[in-house]
Structure formats: structure tokens, C-alpha cells
Amino acid sequence: MGFADRRKRLMSSLKRPLLLWSGGPISRNYPHNLFPYRADSTFMYFFERPEPNSAALFDPATGKVTLYLPERTLDDAVWHGELATFEAERARHDVDAVRPVERLEDALKALKLDTLAVSDARTTRRARALTGADLDFDDPLKVGPLEVLESIASMRLRKDSAELAQMRETARITLAAHVEAMKDSAPGVHEQELAGIVDGIFSTVGCVPAYGTILSVRGEILHARGHDNVLQAGDIVLLDAGCEAPSGYCSDVTRCWPVGGPFTAEGGDVYDTVLQANLDAIAAVKPGVRYRDVHRIACRTVADGLAQMGLLKGSPDALVESGAHAVFFPHGVGHPIGLDVHDLEAFGDHVLYPGGRTRSTQFGTRYLRMDLDLAEGMTFTIEPGVYFVPQIIRSAALRAQFADQVNWSLAEKFLGLNGGRGFGGIRIEDDVLCTASGAEVLTVAIPKARAEVEALPLLAS
């Protein structure tokens, strides 16, 4: 489905005019020092390589799409080079008209419009002033009208062949970054060196990190941002990194590997448990399966593995039912992925938890980011993990709640493994496409078999 076809499909669902915004650059520390521009994802879904500070009007009464772009000035030519004319942009985007965005308020002031908030606060203020809508990008209930969000989400959730081609390409680039980081891991190497290798590989092919690269021997910190540690023998490196193409489509992959040799006995057992949970969850994917059930399958495998290690006590089903497994697996099994690494998350739970479904109140499970019935064309991550988080293991409330189901003394020993550094955590994450008959793992080429991830770092020794 091309961009024009997407716009036609959206137009057919609208009850009144809709104004979309690309958003503009955001200042880093003073007005003219800007972060790299990244357009709003919904705008990118309907327009290829959109300009900063542009807007688009979808008018269902006429069936026409008008694109509003910044006027071309001599100042632009001096600082940024000559921009394509409005007529050239009208032809490129195949829209009905292109007009100056500077005159948008005068042109649309008589219309009753729907609109959406974007991450650029200045643009959202402009949208709020133009429409009178109570817009807030950081509040899912105020991003825009629910019926519009649902229409857009129904389109974006199921990827077409062109979108999947972009995601397969980002997976190929992410493969190169992960393998190079594995090969360069050795005692004495700084985390920052490896993170630089990953981000540099993305940059050399014109891509950017889809999110802040997580590379740490502190794998129990789910969104660790620093890269301050020096690798030691016995550490386990966790790399959670994916690239974003200029089209906006991205990947999101986590791999773990040992430093200076194979996994320890405990590390190998944990790794095997997480890998099996990853494989079992992927095997459950097919149209009609509820994503919450995929999560539960991963939880059960984790509970079974940890019970065999002696960390949990009881049957896997009973451990998952009570939530005891979440002491070591305290998050959801994944999330949608596409134009955003957490695709459509800005639209809120009323899109990702449809039909009256609500989040669990159970510790860990409440972080499950969607509860959709899977359908052909959906893309999402599968990312189970096992972590030894000091604050969780030392929690008096959790110790009381799961006194008979968690071997707390054994869990404490994991906090002091590897020369006092502690075990940390292991996560294995893949990007998965729901097909007509099951699942295609878009990131299947990135090593995750235990023998592979143990062998690659040895090349650096």
C-alpha cells in the first residue's frame, strides 16, 4: 500500500476534517542548536520524507488532501540550500494542493477540525490554539479523538510488504552491530567502546539508534543508559539496541553473552531458561492468539526453569497464577514495533487494550504493553528475561507475599556472584511478524543459540 492509498483509506474513515502535523526540530540547549529532526510517526506513515514544520489537511467533504509547507525564502537558501518548489512537492507527494503553512490559521479558521498532538510542544500549542482541543502528547487521553486514533492504529498495526522490507533491512543492519559488539567484548574493554561500535555501525549506513542503546553488564537495570563499566571476566553483557532507517521503521533486539569464557553453570542455566521462554512464546504466535496468552506462556517457561534451578518453589502454573515468577521476570513479554520502537504507545491503552480489556494489577504483568488478539501483518517483540534486582529481592512486601514460593536465600546468592559484581540479568528479544500460519522472526539471523553467543566473544581474547 503506497502513501496515497493510505491517505485514501484514512479519508474514508473520517467524519470531519483532520489536520496532521509533522512537528518541528527541538532545541538541544539553545534555540539554534537543534536535535536531529524526526517527524511525527503518524505523519511519516502518510507522507514520505516529510519536511519539518509541515501540516496536512484531510477533508472528507471534498476528498482532497492539502499539504502545508514552509514558504521558500532566501534565508533558507543561505543556510540550508535550495528547497523544492511547492509544485514539485505537490507532484512528489501526489496531493491536491500545497500551500504555505504560515497562512494555515487564516485558511482553516472557519473549519471545525480534528487534530492530533505531536511531541514537538510548539506545534502542539499551535494545534491547540487553532482547534480549541485539549491536546497533550504526554497524556494518551489527550493525544486526539479516540475514533481517529483507532482508525490510524488499525492501519499501522498491520504492516504491508513495503513496511516489512524496511524492517528486514533494519534487522540486517542491527545484526552487524550486535555481532561486532560480541566479537569486541573482552576483559578490560569499556562498555562505552562497545556502545560506540554499535551506534557507529548504524551511522555509517545512514541510520540512527531507534532508542538510546542499552549496553551494560548491569543487565538487571532494564533501561540502563550509562556505559561506565569496564568488562571483567565472568560478566554478562546485555545489549539492547536497534537501528532506525530514514523511513522511520526500526528494529529492537536484545542479546546477552559472557565475557572471557563460557557462561558459568548458573549463567548457563538462566540463559537456557530465557532462550526457551523466547522460543516457546514465538512458537505460540498465530492469528487469533491473544498476546496476553503469549506473555503467559513465556512466564510459565521462566517459572519452570527457575523452579528446576531451585529459585522458585511450586508448579509453574501456580507460580504464574500468583505472580511469583515476576520476582525474576518483572515486565511484559514485548510490545508492538514499527514506526516507533514502542509502536502506537502514545495512543494509549484504549488502542492497545481494546474491547474493555484492562491492565493486570499483578506486579510485573501490569507492565504488559498490549493485549491485542494477533492478526496477520502485526509486528511485535518477544523479549522474556530473568533478572536479579537487589531492590526486588530485598523487598519486605514481596518476601511476605511469596514467602513459600521463592527461595530467597538462593536469590541473595545471585546478588553476590561474579566476584561481588552480582549476576545482573539476561534478556533475549526478537522482532516477530505474525503470518497467516504462525510467526516469522525478522531478527532470526542475530545469534542467540548458546554456543554461538559463547563463541563470538572468544574472538576478542
C-alpha positions as CSV (number, residue, x, y, z in Angstrom):
1,M,0.0,0.0,0.0
2,G,1.5,3.3,-1.1
3,F,1.3,6.6,0.7
4,A,-1.6,7.8,-1.4
5,D,-3.5,4.6,-0.8
6,R,-3.0,5.0,2.9
7,R,-4.3,8.6,2.8
8,K,-7.4,7.4,0.8
9,R,-8.1,4.7,3.4
10,L,-7.8,7.2,6.2
11,M,-10.0,9.7,4.4
12,S,-12.8,7.1,4.1
13,S,-12.9,6.7,7.9
14,L,-13.2,10.4,8.7
15,K,-16.4,12.2,9.8
16,R,-14.9,15.7,9.6
17,P,-11.7,17.4,8.5
18,L,-8.4,16.1,10.1
19,L,-5.2,18.1,10.4
20,L,-2.0,16.2,10.9
21,W,1.3,17.8,11.8
22,S,4.9,16.7,11.1
23,G,6.3,18.6,14.1
24,G,9.5,20.7,14.0
25,P,13.0,20.4,15.3
26,I,13.5,20.6,19.1
27,S,16.3,22.7,20.6
28,R,19.0,20.9,22.5
29,N,20.4,23.6,24.7
30,Y,19.8,26.9,22.9
31,P,17.4,27.8,20.1
32,H,19.6,27.3,17.1
33,N,21.4,24.1,18.4
34,L,18.8,21.5,17.4
35,F,18.4,17.8,17.9
36,P,18.3,15.9,14.6
37,Y,14.8,16.3,13.2
38,R,12.5,13.3,13.3
39,A,8.9,13.7,12.0
40,D,5.9,12.6,13.9
41,S,5.4,8.9,13.2
42,T,1.7,9.2,12.1
43,F,2.7,11.9,9.6
44,M,5.5,9.7,8.3
45,Y,3.0,6.9,7.8
46,F,1.1,9.1,5.3
47,F,3.9,11.2,3.7
48,E,7.4,10.1,2.6
49,R,10.3,12.1,4.0
50,P,8.2,15.0,5.3
51,E,9.6,18.4,5.9
52,P,9.9,20.0,9.3
53,N,7.0,22.2,10.4
54,S,4.6,21.0,7.8
55,A,0.9,20.0,8.1
56,A,-1.7,18.2,6.1
57,L,-5.4,18.7,5.9
58,F,-7.7,15.7,5.1
59,D,-11.1,17.0,4.1
60,P,-13.7,14.2,3.7
61,A,-16.3,16.6,2.3
62,T,-14.1,17.1,-0.8
63,G,-11.9,14.0,-0.6
64,K,-8.9,16.3,-1.0
65,V,-5.6,16.4,0.8
66,T,-3.8,19.7,1.1
67,L,-0.2,19.8,2.2
68,Y,1.1,22.9,4.1
69,L,4.8,23.6,3.8
70,P,7.1,26.4,5.0
71,E,7.5,29.2,2.5
72,R,10.7,29.1,0.5
73,T,12.9,32.1,1.4
74,L,16.4,33.4,0.7
75,D,17.4,32.7,4.3
76,D,16.6,29.0,3.7
77,A,18.8,29.0,0.6
78,V,21.7,30.6,2.5
79,W,21.7,28.2,5.5
80,H,20.1,25.0,4.2
81,G,20.3,25.1,0.4
82,E,17.5,25.5,-2.2
83,L,14.3,23.6,-1.3
84,A,12.0,22.0,-3.9
85,T,9.1,24.2,-5.1
86,F,5.6,23.8,-3.9
87,E,4.6,22.4,-7.3
88,A,7.4,19.8,-7.2
89,E,6.3,18.8,-3.7
90,R,2.7,18.5,-4.8
91,A,3.8,16.1,-7.6
92,R,6.1,14.2,-5.3
93,H,3.5,13.6,-2.7
94,D,0.6,13.3,-5.1
95,V,-1.6,15.6,-3.1
96,D,-4.3,18.0,-4.4
97,A,-2.6,21.2,-3.3
98,V,0.4,22.7,-1.5
99,R,0.1,25.9,0.4
100,P,2.2,28.0,2.9
101,V,2.0,26.7,6.4
102,E,2.5,30.3,7.6
103,R,-1.1,31.1,6.4
104,L,-2.7,27.9,7.7
105,E,-4.7,29.6,10.5
106,D,-6.3,32.1,8.1
107,A,-7.1,29.3,5.6
108,L,-8.7,26.9,8.2
109,K,-10.2,29.2,10.9
110,A,-13.7,28.6,9.6
111,L,-13.4,24.8,9.7
112,K,-14.2,22.5,12.6
113,L,-11.2,20.3,12.8
114,D,-9.9,17.2,14.5
115,T,-6.2,17.1,15.1
116,L,-3.5,15.2,17.0
117,A,-0.8,16.3,19.4
118,V,2.8,15.7,18.5
119,S,6.0,15.5,20.6
120,D,7.1,19.0,19.5
121,A,5.4,21.2,22.1
122,R,5.4,24.3,20.0
123,T,3.5,22.6,17.2
124,T,1.0,21.1,19.7
125,R,0.4,24.6,21.2
126,R,-0.4,25.8,17.7
127,A,-2.8,22.9,17.1
128,R,-4.5,23.6,20.4
129,A,-4.9,27.3,19.6
130,L,-6.3,26.5,16.1
131,T,-8.8,23.9,17.2
132,G,-9.5,24.6,20.8
133,A,-8.9,21.0,21.6
134,D,-7.4,20.0,24.9
135,L,-4.2,18.4,23.5
136,D,-1.3,16.9,25.3
137,F,1.2,14.5,23.7
138,D,2.2,13.1,27.1
139,D,-1.3,12.2,28.1
140,P,-2.7,9.3,26.0
141,L,-6.3,10.5,26.7
142,K,-5.5,13.9,25.1
143,V,-3.5,12.9,22.0
144,G,-6.5,13.2,19.8
145,P,-10.1,11.9,19.2
146,L,-10.4,8.2,20.1
147,E,-12.2,7.3,16.8
148,V,-9.4,8.9,14.8
149,L,-6.7,7.2,16.8
150,E,-8.4,3.9,16.4
151,S,-8.7,4.3,12.6
152,I,-5.0,5.2,12.3
153,A,-4.0,2.3,14.7
154,S,-6.0,-0.2,12.7
155,M,-3.8,0.7,9.7
156,R,-0.5,1.0,11.4
157,L,-0.7,-2.2,13.4
158,R,-0.7,-4.5,10.2
159,K,2.4,-4.0,8.1
160,D,2.4,-4.2,4.3
161,S,5.2,-5.5,2.2
162,A,7.0,-2.2,1.8
163,E,7.0,-1.7,5.6
164,L,8.3,-5.2,6.2
165,A,11.1,-4.7,3.7
166,Q,12.2,-1.7,5.7
167,M,12.1,-3.6,9.0
168,R,14.0,-6.5,7.4
169,E,16.7,-4.1,6.4
170,T,17.0,-2.6,9.8
171,A,17.3,-6.1,11.2
172,R,20.2,-6.8,8.8
173,I,22.0,-3.6,10.0
174,T,21.2,-4.5,13.6
175,L,22.7,-7.9,13.0
176,A,26.0,-6.4,12.0
177,A,26.1,-4.1,15.1
178,H,25.3,-6.9,17.6
179,V,27.9,-9.3,16.1
180,E,30.6,-6.7,16.1
181,A,29.9,-5.8,19.7
182,M,30.1,-9.5,20.7
183,K,33.4,-10.0,18.8
184,D,34.9,-7.0,20.5
185,S,34.0,-8.0,24.1
186,A,36.9,-8.9,26.3
187,P,38.0,-8.2,29.9
188,G,39.3,-4.6,30.1
189,V,37.1,-3.2,27.4
190,H,34.9,-0.3,28.4
191,E,31.1,-0.5,27.8
192,Q,31.3,2.8,26.0
193,E,33.7,1.4,23.4
194,L,31.1,-1.3,22.6
195,A,28.2,1.2,22.6
196,G,30.2,3.4,20.2
197,I,30.7,0.5,17.9
198,V,27.0,-0.3,17.8
199,D,25.9,3.3,17.2
200,G,28.7,3.9,14.7
201,I,27.7,0.9,12.5
202,F,24.2,2.4,12.4
203,S,25.6,5.8,11.4
204,T,27.8,4.5,8.6
205,V,24.7,3.4,6.6
206,G,22.7,6.5,7.3
207,C,20.6,5.1,10.2
208,V,20.3,6.2,13.8
209,P,19.7,4.3,17.0
210,A,16.0,3.6,17.3
211,Y,16.3,4.4,21.0
212,G,19.2,5.0,23.5
213,T,21.4,2.0,23.1
214,I,21.4,-0.1,26.3
215,L,24.7,-1.9,26.7
216,S,25.7,-2.9,30.2
217,V,27.0,-5.6,32.5
218,R,24.2,-4.4,34.8
219,G,21.5,-6.3,32.9
220,E,19.1,-6.1,35.8
221,I,18.6,-2.4,35.1
222,L,16.0,-2.7,32.3
223,H,16.7,0.7,30.7
224,A,20.3,1.2,31.8
225,R,21.6,4.3,30.0
226,G,25.1,4.7,31.2
227,H,28.2,3.0,29.7
228,D,30.6,3.5,32.6
229,N,31.7,-0.1,33.5
230,V,34.8,-2.0,32.4
231,L,34.1,-5.5,31.3
232,Q,35.5,-8.2,33.7
233,A,35.9,-11.9,33.2
234,G,32.6,-13.6,34.3
235,D,30.5,-10.6,33.5
236,I,27.4,-11.0,31.2
237,V,27.0,-8.2,28.7
238,L,23.4,-7.2,27.8
239,L,23.0,-5.3,24.6
240,D,19.5,-3.9,23.7
241,A,19.9,-2.0,20.5
242,G,18.2,-1.5,17.2
243,C,18.5,0.9,14.3
244,E,16.0,3.2,12.7
245,A,16.0,3.8,8.9
246,P,15.4,7.2,7.3
247,S,11.8,5.9,6.7
248,G,11.3,5.7,10.4
249,Y,10.9,1.9,10.6
250,C,13.1,0.3,13.2
251,S,14.3,-2.8,15.0
252,D,14.6,-3.7,18.7
253,V,16.9,-6.6,19.7
254,T,18.4,-7.8,22.9
255,R,21.2,-10.3,23.1
256,C,23.4,-11.4,26.1
257,W,26.9,-13.0,26.1
258,P,29.6,-13.9,28.6
259,V,32.9,-12.1,28.9
260,G,36.2,-14.0,28.9
261,G,34.8,-17.5,28.5
262,P,31.6,-19.6,28.5
263,F,28.8,-18.9,30.9
264,T,29.1,-20.1,34.5
265,A,26.9,-23.0,35.4
266,E,24.4,-20.7,36.9
267,G,24.6,-18.3,34.0
268,G,24.1,-21.1,31.5
269,D,21.0,-22.3,33.3
270,V,19.5,-18.9,33.4
271,Y,20.4,-18.3,29.7
272,D,18.8,-21.6,28.7
273,T,15.7,-20.8,30.6
274,V,15.3,-17.4,28.9
275,L,16.1,-18.7,25.5
276,Q,13.5,-21.4,25.9
277,A,10.9,-18.8,27.0
278,N,11.7,-16.8,23.9
279,L,11.3,-19.8,21.6
280,D,8.1,-21.1,23.3
281,A,6.5,-17.6,23.1
282,I,7.4,-17.3,19.4
283,A,6.0,-20.8,18.7
284,A,2.6,-19.7,20.1
285,V,2.2,-16.8,17.7
286,K,-0.5,-17.1,15.1
287,P,-3.6,-15.2,14.1
288,G,-6.3,-15.1,16.8
289,V,-4.0,-15.8,19.7
290,R,-4.2,-13.2,22.5
291,Y,-0.9,-11.5,23.2
292,R,-1.5,-11.8,26.9
293,D,-1.5,-15.6,26.4
294,V,1.8,-15.4,24.6
295,H,3.1,-13.5,27.7
296,R,1.7,-16.1,30.0
297,I,3.5,-18.9,28.0
298,A,6.8,-17.1,28.4
299,C,6.1,-16.7,32.1
300,R,5.4,-20.3,32.6
301,T,8.6,-21.4,30.9
302,V,10.6,-19.0,33.1
303,A,8.8,-20.3,36.2
304,D,9.5,-23.9,35.2
305,G,13.2,-23.2,34.6
306,L,13.7,-21.3,37.8
307,A,11.9,-24.0,39.7
308,Q,14.3,-26.5,38.3
309,M,17.2,-24.3,39.5
310,G,15.6,-24.1,43.0
311,L,14.9,-20.4,42.8
312,L,11.1,-20.9,42.8
313,K,9.1,-23.5,44.6
314,G,5.8,-25.0,43.3
315,S,4.2,-25.8,40.0
316,P,4.9,-23.4,37.1
317,D,1.1,-22.8,36.7
318,A,0.7,-21.9,40.4
319,L,3.8,-19.7,40.3
320,V,2.4,-17.7,37.3
321,E,-1.0,-17.5,38.8
322,S,0.3,-16.0,42.0
323,G,2.8,-13.8,40.2
324,A,5.8,-15.2,42.0
325,H,7.6,-15.6,38.7
326,A,7.6,-11.7,38.4
327,V,10.2,-11.5,41.2
328,F,12.6,-12.5,38.4
329,F,10.7,-11.6,35.3
330,P,9.1,-8.2,36.2
331,H,7.9,-6.9,32.8
332,G,5.7,-7.8,29.9
333,V,6.9,-10.1,27.1
334,G,7.0,-7.3,24.5
335,H,5.3,-4.5,22.6
336,P,4.3,-3.5,19.1
337,I,7.1,-2.3,16.8
338,G,7.1,-0.4,13.5
339,L,7.5,3.3,13.0
340,D,8.1,3.6,16.7
341,V,10.1,1.1,18.8
342,H,7.1,1.0,21.1
343,D,4.6,1.4,18.2
344,L,1.4,3.4,18.9
345,E,2.2,3.6,22.6
346,A,1.5,7.3,22.5
347,F,-2.1,6.4,21.6
348,G,-2.6,4.7,24.9
349,D,-4.2,1.6,26.3
350,H,-7.6,2.4,24.7
351,V,-5.9,1.4,21.5
352,L,-3.6,-1.4,22.7
353,Y,-6.1,-2.8,25.3
354,P,-9.2,-2.8,23.2
355,G,-12.7,-4.1,23.9
356,G,-12.8,-3.3,27.6
357,R,-9.6,-5.2,28.4
358,T,-7.5,-3.6,31.1
359,R,-4.1,-4.0,32.6
360,S,-3.5,-6.6,35.2
361,T,-2.8,-5.3,38.7
362,Q,-0.3,-8.0,39.3
363,F,3.3,-7.0,39.9
364,G,5.2,-7.5,36.6
365,T,2.2,-8.4,34.5
366,R,0.9,-4.8,34.8
367,Y,3.8,-3.7,32.6
368,L,2.5,-5.7,29.6
369,R,2.3,-3.1,26.9
370,M,-0.5,-4.5,24.8
371,D,-3.3,-7.1,25.0
372,L,-4.4,-7.5,21.4
373,D,-5.6,-10.5,19.5
374,L,-2.8,-11.2,17.0
375,A,-3.5,-10.8,13.3
376,E,-1.6,-11.4,10.1
377,G,0.8,-8.5,9.4
378,M,1.2,-7.4,13.1
379,T,4.8,-6.9,14.2
380,F,5.9,-7.0,17.8
381,T,8.7,-8.0,20.1
382,I,9.1,-11.2,22.2
383,E,11.6,-10.4,25.0
384,P,11.4,-12.6,28.1
385,G,14.1,-12.1,30.7
386,V,15.4,-13.2,34.1
387,Y,16.9,-10.5,36.4
388,F,18.3,-10.3,40.0
389,V,17.2,-6.9,41.0
390,P,18.5,-6.0,44.5
391,Q,15.5,-3.9,45.4
392,I,13.1,-6.6,44.4
393,I,15.0,-9.4,46.2
394,R,15.2,-7.3,49.4
395,S,11.6,-6.1,49.3
396,A,9.9,-6.9,52.6
397,A,6.5,-6.8,50.9
398,L,7.4,-9.3,48.2
399,R,9.1,-11.6,50.6
400,A,6.0,-11.7,52.7
401,Q,3.8,-12.2,49.6
402,F,5.8,-15.0,48.1
403,A,7.4,-16.5,51.3
404,D,6.6,-20.1,50.3
405,Q,7.2,-19.7,46.6
406,V,10.6,-18.0,46.3
407,N,13.9,-19.4,47.6
408,W,15.1,-16.0,48.9
409,S,18.4,-17.2,50.3
410,L,19.4,-18.6,46.9
411,A,18.2,-15.4,45.2
412,E,20.5,-13.5,47.6
413,K,23.5,-15.6,46.5
414,F,22.9,-14.4,42.9
415,L,23.4,-10.9,44.1
416,G,27.0,-11.7,45.0
417,L,28.1,-13.9,42.1
418,N,30.9,-13.0,39.7
419,G,33.4,-11.6,42.2
420,G,30.9,-9.5,44.1
421,R,29.6,-7.7,41.0
422,G,26.4,-9.7,41.0
423,F,24.7,-11.7,38.4
424,G,22.6,-8.9,36.8
425,G,20.2,-10.1,34.2
426,I,19.6,-11.9,30.9
427,R,17.0,-10.9,28.2
428,I,16.6,-12.3,24.7
429,E,14.5,-10.2,22.4
430,D,13.4,-10.7,18.8
431,D,11.2,-8.8,16.4
432,V,8.4,-11.1,15.2
433,L,5.8,-10.9,12.4
434,C,2.5,-12.7,12.7
435,T,1.9,-14.6,9.4
436,A,-1.1,-16.4,8.1
437,S,0.1,-19.6,9.7
438,G,2.4,-18.6,12.5
439,A,5.4,-16.4,13.0
440,E,8.4,-15.1,11.1
441,V,11.3,-13.9,13.2
442,L,12.6,-10.8,11.5
443,T,15.8,-10.9,13.6
444,V,16.4,-14.6,13.3
445,A,19.9,-14.1,11.9
446,I,21.2,-12.4,15.1
447,P,23.0,-15.1,17.1
448,K,21.1,-16.3,20.2
449,A,21.9,-20.1,20.4
450,R,24.1,-20.5,23.5
451,A,27.0,-22.0,21.6
452,E,27.1,-19.0,19.2
453,V,27.0,-16.3,21.8
454,E,29.6,-18.1,23.9
455,A,31.9,-18.4,20.9
456,L,31.9,-14.9,19.4
457,P,33.4,-13.0,22.4
458,L,36.3,-15.5,22.4
459,L,37.5,-14.0,19.1
460,A,38.5,-10.9,21.1
461,S,40.6,-12.9,23.7
